[in-house]
């Protein structure tokens, strides 16, 4: 009887522990434009949240299913210039942030709409988050999204040879990793349709999980990377874009807040880019918080820097 009691009690402890761990992983607050505004306005009372763009110069088709997995139907939104002229445009795939565990494509819709107003096809995309499926699921989804863009380029008047990827926060790390690993055997490459992109926009995202400057990356990273840095070093290194930068890396724009931890690995990456004569820009917005791109007046700065960069690297001879 004592043995049965002990085994039952032990089983209960294990169950409770797993339950608590499961609950702990799901207690992260949502990451939305409105909640970001509410959080930031206390210290920055002059800000206002970004709003959807209403314009008769662009068209949008939302919630298109681009991929089905065993756990979800992944969707994207396409916004493109409204024009009678049958010309193609460069495309920008926009990846939301949220610590790899929260957030949604809706956070990037406004930027996608404004890019469409500036002559691009803006595509905000969802991907499997870490609580649904850990690394590398999300990056595989995003590479599939690039392939979807190429496959449907004619329908949406996209130049398939001029595709950029833009990410913010965790989305910036993902965008950069996507950009520096074209058709990599690590991420289920497709021999028929390339996942290569021609430009990267990194908005306040780290480019290395193992760089000394990234020492503060912890709980959310550990969940997404399926283990801590100590227990799953290989994933932490493999998911670090800095490890892949070479002569084939596309041009990149960094737009950073004034918060140093989100610059992790950036300067080392720029050094390598310069060595290979790869065009790059670095813009740091003074006195700005993380998530600056979701509120005015910093949204305008982010948009202008992005459009100016993309015009240089994608619209030349387009």
N, C-alpha and C positions, 0 to 999 in steps of 0.2 A: 504493500500500500504506500509506504514512504517513497519507494522508487517511482511508482506511478505518479505520485504527487509532485515529486521533483521534476520528472520529465514534463509533466503538464505545465508546471510553473516555468520551466526553462523555455518551453515552446511559446508560452504566453509572453515571456520577456523578449524572445526573438521577434515575435509578431508585433509587439508593441514598439520595439526598436525600429523595425522596418517601417511601421506605420508612421512613427514620428519622423523618420528620415524622409519618407515620402511627403509628409505634410510640410516638413521644413523646406523641401525643395520648391514647393508651390506657394510659398508665402511672399514671393517677390511682388511688389506693387506693380500695377499696370504702367506702361510707358506710353503716354498720349500727349498730344499737343496741349490740351487744356490743363492736364495735371502738371505738365512741365511749366506752363505759364504761372499757375497758382504757386508753385514752389519757388520760382525765380523772382516773382514780382516783389517779394518781401525785401530782397536786397537790391533789386533793380526796378523801382517803381515806375520808370518811364517806358517800360516795354509793353508790347501788346502781342497777342497770339496771332499767328498767321491764319488766313482764311482761304477757303477754296476760291480759285480764280473763275470769274464769270466773264466770258469773252466770246463774241461771235466769230473770232478769228481762229479758234481751235475747235477740234472735235475730240470726244473721248468715248472709249468703250471700256467699261469697268467689269471686274470680276470674271475675266476670261480664264477658264481652267487650262493650264498649260501642262500639268502633270498630275497623275494619280499615283498615290502610294498606298500601302496597306493601311495607313492610319489617317490619310487626309487627301483632299482634293486641293492642290495648290493653285492659287489664282494670281493674276496680274492685271494691271490697268494700263491701257494704251491711250496716250494723248498725242495728237498730231496736228500740224498746221492745216487749217482749212484753206484750200487754194484750188482754183480752177486749172492751174498749170500742173501738168502731170510730170512733176520732177521728184527725185528722191531726196531724202534727208538723212543726215547722220542720226543714229539712235543712241539713247542713253538709258541704260538699265539702272534703276535706283533701288538701293538696298537699305532698309531701315535698321536702326539700332535698337538697343534694349538689353545689352549684356548677354546676347546669345540666347536668352531665355524668355524675354517678353518683347513687346512692341508689335507693330503691324505695318503693312504696306501703306495704310492710310496716312501714316506720318510723312510719307514722301510724295503724296499725291499733289500737294501744292507746288512743290519744286518741279515735279514732272509737267504740270500744267504751264508753269512759267517757261520752262525749257521749250515746250511746244510753241509758245508765243514767240520764242526767239529762233524758230526755224529748226527745231530738233523734234524727234519723236521720243517723248518721255514715257518710260515704262516703269511703273512702281510694282515691285514684285514681292510675293510672300515666299517663305521657305520654312522648312521644318525647324522649329526651335529646339533647344537642348532638352527641355522637359518632355518633348515628344520623341526625339531621336537625337542622340549625341553626335558629335563630330565623328565622321565627316559628312553626315547626311545633308546638312545645310549647304555646304559648298558644292556638293554634287547636284543638289536642286538648282542652285544658281547657275551652274554650268549648263544644266539642261535648259534653263531659261534663255541663256544666250543662244543655244542651238534653236530654240523655239523662235527667237527673233529672226535668226537667219532663214529658217524654214518658211516664215510668214512675211519675209521682207517685201515681197511684191505687193501683197495685199495692203500693207500699211505704208507703202511708198518709202521704204527704208533702203538706204545704200548698205548692203551686207558687208561691205569692206570698210565701213566707217561706224564702228560700234564702240561706245565708251561705257565704262561702269563707274557708278558713283555710289559711295556708301558713307553713312554717318555713324560715328561711334563704333559699336561692334560691327555694324554694317560696313564701316570703312575698312576694318581689318579683313572682313570677308571679301570686299571688293578688291582690295589689294592682293589678297591671296589668289583670287580668281585670275587677276590680271597677270601675275608673275608665274602662273603654272599652266600655260596654254596646252591643252590636249595632254595633260600629264597622266601617266599610267596610274598615279595614286588615286585618281578621281574618276574612274569609269569613263575613259575617253570614247568618243564615237568616231569611227574611221571615216564616216561619210560627211558629217557636219562638224565644223570646227567650233570650239568654245573660246577661241582667241579673241581678245579685244584690242582696240587700237589706242586707248587712252584710259587713264585711271584718275578719278577724283577722290581723294581721301580727306574726309571731313572729320577731324579730331579723333582718329582711330590709331591705335598702336599698330606697329608692324612687326612686333616680336613679343612672344610670351616669355622668352628666356633671356632677354636683354636685361642688364642690371637696372635700367630705368623702369622696367615693368615689374618690379618687385612687389608692388601693391596689388597686382592682379591676383585674385584669390578665389573666393567662394563660387561666383558665377562661372568663372573660367574653369574651375575644377569640375563643375557639373557638366558643362558643355564638352570639355575635353576628356570626360569619363575617368577622372582621377586627378589627384593633386600633381604638382610639378615633381614631387619626390617619388610618387608611385607610378606615374605614367609620363615620364620624361619624353618618350618618343613622340607622343601626340602633341605635347607642348612645343617641341621643336618643329615637328612636321607642319603644324598649323601656323608657323611664323613666316610671314612673307619675306622677311629679310634674308632668309636662308636661300632664296631662289633668284635674287636679283642678279642679272647678268647683262650681256650685250644685247639680248633680245627683249628686254623689258620695255614696255611701251612708255611714252611720256606720262608723267604723273604730276598732279597738282595736290599740294597739301594746304588745307585751310584749317588752322588750329585756333583753339581757345587760348586763354592766358594760363591754363592749368597744365603744368609741366608733365604730369603723369600720362597725359594723353598724347604726348609726343614720343613715347617710348620707341626707340630704334630709328626714328625719322632721320636724324642727322647722319647716322651711319649709312642709311640707305641713300641719302642724297650724295654722300661721298662716292659711293659705288656708281651711281647714275652719272655723276660728273666724270668719273674715270672713263666711262664708256661713251661719253658725249651724248647722253640721252637727255632730251629737253625736260626740265622740271621747274616748278615754281613752289615757293613756300610763302604763305601769308599767315601771319599770326595776328589775331584781332586783339588789340589792347583791352585790358580790363573786362574781358568777356568770360562768361561761365561756360561749362560744358552744356551742350544742347542749345547753343546760341542760334542755330539755324532754324529753330522752331518758333522764334519770336522776332518781331520787329524791334529795333532797326537792323539787327544783324543778319536777318534773312536777305535783305537787299545786298549787303556786302558779299554774302555767300553766293548769291545768284550772279552778281556782276563778275566776281572773280572766276566763277565757273564758266560763264558764257564767254568771257574774254579768252580763257585758256582753251576751251573747246573750239572756238573760232580759229585759233592759231593752228591747232593740231589736226582738226578734222575737216574744216571747211576749205582749206587750201586745196585748190584744184579739184574741189568736189563736184 
